[in-house]
């Protein structure tokens, strides 16, 4: 993950956004190669890794049944505001697997 994030940081324009996904879990996956296993990260580790790579980061409510979407930017002001973030939902219509993407009410 460190290698990937460092690569993103080198490639990202100063005012750009990087959209990444993580699988958040209750425990961090131990270091090492785990293919084809699933790697999960605690949100605190995601924040630490993104900060180490030079990013401001925040999760967004874009729906996915297994992964959590995060936005990364060089400058915190580039990230969406709290008012804007609520629009980033990723609603999927007419698909049972993504039915939970539609807010109730």
N, C-alpha and C positions, 0 to 999 in steps of 0.2 A: 504494500500500500504506500509506503514511503516513496518508493521509486516512481510509482504512478503519479502521486501528488506532486513530486518534484518536477516531473516531466510536464504536467499541466501548468505549473507555475512558470516554467521557462517559456511555454508556448502562448500563455494568455496575455492579451493586450492589456495595457494599464487600466482601461475602463471596461474590460470584458467581464463576462460571467462564465463560470464553468458549472455545469450541471452534472452531478454525480449521484450514484445510488450506493447505499450501504445496506446490509442486512443487520439490523439492530437485534441484539440478543441480551439475555440476562447475564451472560458470561462472555468474556473475551476469548477468542480462539487462541490457543497457544501458538507461539512463533513457529515458522517452518512451512513447508510445502504441504498442502492438504488436498490437492486435486484427486479425485473430482468432488471432494467434500465441500461443504458450505462454510464460509468464513463469516462469523458474526462479530460485531463490535459493540461495545458499550458506548452510548452517546458521549460520555466524558472522554473516551479514547478518540473518538472521531474528532471532537473539538481539539484535542491535543495534537493529533496528527495533522489536521488542516492548519492549525496555528504554526506548527513547526515548519510547514511548507511555505509559510508566508501569506496565508489566506485569512480573511474574515469569512466566517461560515455561519450558515443558519439552515435549519431544516425547513422544508415547506410541506404543506398539507396535500401535495400532489398524490393522488391515490395510486397505490399499487398493493396487491394482496400480500406481498412478502417483503418488499424492499422499502426503504425510506429514502426520499429524494432530498438532496442538499444542494444549496447554491454556494459557490465559492467566488470570492472577489479579492482583488489586491487591497481595495479600500472599502471600509465598512459602508460608506455612503453610497457605494454602487449597488449594494443589496437592496431589495425591496423593503419599503417601510412596513410597519405593522398593519397599516390600512391597506396597502397593496397586497400583502402576503395572503390575505383571505381569499383573493381571487384565483390563486394558484391551486386548484383542486383536482384537475384531471378527471372529471366525471366521464364515465363510459356508459353509454346508453345501450339497452337491449342485449346485454351479455351477462349471463348468470354469474360467471366467475368474478365480474367486476361490479356486481349489484351493490356492494357495500360502498361504492364510490359516490353514490347519490345520497346526499344528506337527508335525514328524516325530516318530515314536516314540510 
